[in-house]
Amino acid sequence: MVSPGTEVCIFPLGGPGDAIETELDEALATPFILARVREAAQAGCDAIIIDCALDPALAAASTLVDVPVIGPGRSALSLAAALGDRIALLLHDAVALPAFRRRLAMYGFSERVVSVRALGLQILRMGVDRAVEQVVETTARVAVDEEGAEVVILGCTGLAPVAERVRSRLPVPLIEPVAAAVRVAESMLAAGGIPGERERRPSPWLPVLDWPELCSGSGRAEEESTGDKKVD
């Protein structure tokens, strides 16, 4: 997934939840996300990826630190738009549909995404599983055959373990959001990172990120090291 010279570090989110599926989840998880983003930047990461295809707290996180913060969802959509005019988005469950539809509108992709389908899967039960692979492949083929999708996006980063095998069996490109985000991060760093200087107004809410409740899930685990560029 990463290029030679890129080091990947993982910062566990912490908090009481196991997934971010709705806008309420996003609002409640935002302080934890911002705390981890700040921690990653302080640890020396050159770019930060928020590991959720809904891109929770992306706008706020981007103004918090001086390194690029990348959303897998937006990265996947941008890559898909370069590969085809008709995009299919596969979500793990229908509970995420309203939040994703609003995100598509915000990003300007509502017309390009011709198919949004729910797989009926629970996030915590996904992974390397033949049944999950079959559901993803079958649903993707329906989007291609019935709605003319030219490229398919996995709308949950928890589906990453099955992406490679399903991709090899589909007649159109299949995009996994985290892999897309890593490529965007590497490209941004190669191009010089964030363009220009950005002014920030200090927020009176920043002390919230130092609350012990937000630091309890803190911790860094190095997943892969092949050089000196760091991507959270």
Buried (B, 14 or more C-beta within 10 A) or exposed (E): EBEEEBBBBBBEBBBEEEBBBBBEBBEBBBBBBBBBBBBBBEEEBBBBBBBBBBBBBBEBBBEBBEBBBBBBBBBBBBBBBEEBEBBBBBBBBEBBBEBBBEBBEEBEBBEBBBBBBBBEBEBEEBEEEEEBBEBBBEBBBBBBEEEBBBBBBBBBBBBBBBBEEBBEEBEBBBBBBBBBBBBBBBBBBEEEEBEEEEEEEEEEEEEEBEEEEBBEBBEBEEEEEEEEBBBB
